[in-house]
Amino acid sequence: MINNQESYYTDVDKMHVATDCIVFGFHQDELKLLIFNRRVQPHKGGWSLIGSFVKLNEDVDHAAKRVLRDITGLDNVFFEQSRTYGNAERDMGARCVSVAQFALIRIDEYDEELTEMRGAFWYRLEELPELVLDHYQMVIDALDILRRKAKHQPIGFELLPEKFTIPQLQSLYEAIFQRKLDPGNFRKKILSFKILNRLNEKDRSSSKRGAFYYTFDHDTYEKLLKSGYNFDFL
């Protein structure tokens, strides 16, 4: 079918389509980005987002899933398209349009050995090296989307372990929005949504009193969302 389609467009210029993944993780109260050392020209040796050309018989989203699986070993990574980058001179290697995806992974679940074997490493956002092409702009745009979504959707839970404490959740939101939040107000607001299930287990790593662990209640959240409930996490 694809070959038949191509035969209709013999007079149209060809170009490449790529997908680049902006992979965020949360570790030690900091938001981090997964980047790798580019192994091919142009810009060989430079720091790059994780990406690939889209294969001829491959959907763009399937290409992103393939890239994320190959670099992290994970199959069920949260991701969605952020923007398409089509500046005519964005890639000196060829005329190439890139569909960017921003992804959120739990750092405690990925395959660290596989990731390092691929030449990829986590960097604090404040310490990012210079990125090739227009990849830094992709990061800025993805951060903007993440912040807008995190304000009204529980997207941040994709970055946390399955069980977490309220202080850990607050640290995540502080890392995403780069500002301090009042602990009392944050706790009161997040618990008022009734989308967290408290466990009979505490994290005592930071104090003898400890903090209760919670899990995210997806079912209750979906019911509230369908009812028109207005979430405002900040």
Order of alpha helices (4+ residues) and beta strands (2+ residues): alpha-beta-beta-beta-beta-alpha-beta-beta-alpha-beta-alpha-beta-alpha-alpha-beta-beta-alpha
